[in-house]
């Protein structure tokens, strides 16, 4: 167990990132359980605590009396400096146990930019970076999350991966581990990994060998043992009403990125945007029933005391009973001043009416995602949204009292030209002018947020190369030059 000295906490910017002890955190005696998991998101506490997937796995594992699951996130640079100076190993939040003492360290791989954090966290924990170098007493390092669909670049650092949705698979892995442990750990680490080949959705890199052609191009992945499947199919939760969700979310002592209840309406997406990996990897769309969602919402408010709830999904406005659900939730919580929000709105007047209804408690800005500045490019990416849709939606919003609109775009999409980039500025200007036309005065604030397009595996755009940094920077500058109205704020990612 790691002792967290007062002088360490006093020398870092946000000590609450490391102290643990939050409301609904689960603390178990490791000596009284048969399997321990350190669930890690390789990013800072505020981001890790906002991840619904890890929160679900935390609940799933801790419901079992024979399993303990604890949380660990990447320390910020000030804390890392203190830890390295004092030779303090990476520890869990619940019991301050060294991460190297757990049976499993499970990393949720949400995006490629955090791969280096995984290695840094392993180093801080004193766990060898490469799977082949880990001894018998070391934890098994597991990967999950959206990046696992294209995991070969980092396969050597992980003992195995869970491909697809993990709620059922993680329990099957734990049961296989406990059975192997009871039998005296036959065959050592390799013996356990061999057992996992019988669990659907598990990829063990050490049982495969990549093959390349004469020019060095990757050709195939060849199984080295008979039990290793040539094709690994993702795990899918078939019935969302039957699936365990978060009932007792851990409530932080500090502000986090999504500091509210997240109510997951459904998984998957019925749209076919050509850039979107999540829309493809989380197929098919599976909804929860309205009755179940109301019951979940009641339990979550009672368990946390939050007064804000986000109705989350990849495209929440596509939930089939959304209008009725919102009416019922607002009636259920009318006397408790609970506000509801949708993370993304469809660009139509139904969404505006819904947002107006939902934001009676507190009115925030509206967010739309046209993704591209011209209709030609929106058609290329199969966005299914027209400029007329956006103007109608914004017009309805302005008439109902909104003054702030945020628009999300991507830069560097396949076939994009300078005309498409300039189209982003022109579209934002049209929204500002529409407000002036409707209200007869200025006063609108439009924020355009522009991300750099990253081609994602398994999408129709996976073989399009990413733009060079210099070209991203040139296009960002071009867009900046064409934004002349002070009502428009331009946010963009560091190329």
C-alpha positions, 0 to 999 in steps of 0.5 A: 500500500502506498502512503500518500504524504501531505507534502505530496498533496500540498505540492500538486495543483489538484490533490483531489485527483489522487485522494480517492474516497469519493461517494459510491467508491467501492473499497474491498479487502484484496485478501477476501477476493479471488480476482483484482482489476485496476481499471485504467483510463490513460488520461487525467482524472477529469477525463477518466472519471467522465468515461461511461464505459469504464464506469459500467465495468467498475459496477459490473465487476464490483457487484461480484463478491469474489472480484474487486475493481479499482480505478487508476488514471494518468497523474498530471505532470506535477504529480508524476514529478513527485512520484518519480522523485520519491520513487512512489509507484502508480497506485489505485484510488480506492485502497492506494494499492500498487498497480503491479499488485493487481491481477489485471490492469485494464486500459480503455483505449479511447483514442490513439494520442493516449498510447504513450500515456499507457507506456508511461503508466506501466513504467510508473507502475514498475511493469515491463513495457513489453508483454514478453518481458513480464514475469509470473508475478506481474499483472496481465495487461489488457486493452479494450475500447474503440482503438482495439479494432486496429490494435496491431501498432501497440499489440506487443505491449499488451497480454490480450485485448477484449474486442467489442463491448466488454460487460460480459467478456470481462466477467468471463475472463475473471471466471477463467482466471479464478478457475486457473488460479484454483487449479494451481496456475497450470502452464503459468502465464501462457497457460492462462492466455491459452484458456482465453482462446476459448472466450469469444472476442479475445485477441492474444497477440503472442499466439499470432505472427504477422506476415509481410510480402517481399516489399515489406507490406503487411499481408496477414496475421497467422495463428501460431497455435491451433486454438487461435481463431483466424478471425476474431469477432467483436462482442455485442450486448444483444439486449440493452434492457438486460445489460448491467449499467451504472446504478451507483456512479462514483461522485467526484469531489472536484469538477470533471469534464462531464460532471453529471448523470449519463443516461445511455438511451441506446447503443449503435447508430442508424446513420452511415456517416463515412468518417465515423468509426463509432457508428460502424463499430457499435452497430447494430442500434439497440435501444433501451425501453422507455420504462427501463430508462425512467427507472434508471433515471430515478435510481441515478438521481437518488444515488448521486444527488446530481441535478443535471442529466445528459441523455447520451448515445451516439445520436441521442435525438434518433431515440425512437420514443425521445419526445415522450421520454423527455416529457415523462422525465421532466414530469418525474423530476419537476419538483427536484429542479433536475435539468436534462440535456442532449449531447448532440442535436439533429439539425431539425426543428423537432430537436429545437422544440425538444431542447426548448422543453428540456432547457426550461430549468437552465438554458445553455447553448445549442450544439450542431454538427454540420461537419463540412462547410459546403453541400458538396462535401457534406454529400461526400461524407454522407452527412445527410444535412443541408444548409436549409436544415441548419438555417431552419433549426437555428431560426427556430432556436433564435425565435425561442430565445437562444443566442449561442450556437456551437457548430462542429466541423472537420478539416482535411476530409477526403476531396476537401478544397479551399472552397470547402474550408472557406464555406465554414466561415460563410456558413457561420456568417449566415447563422449570425446574419439570420439572428440579426434578421429575426431579432432586428439587432445583433447579439448572437454568438456563434462558436465554430470548432474545427477538428483535424480529420483522422481516417479511422479503420473500418470506415469507408475513409480508412485508406485516405491519408491524413493531411501533413501538419503544414497543410492543416496549418495552412487551411486553419490560417485560410479559415481564420482569414475569412472569419471577419465577424466578431460574433464568430469565435474560431476554436481549432485543434493543434495540428 
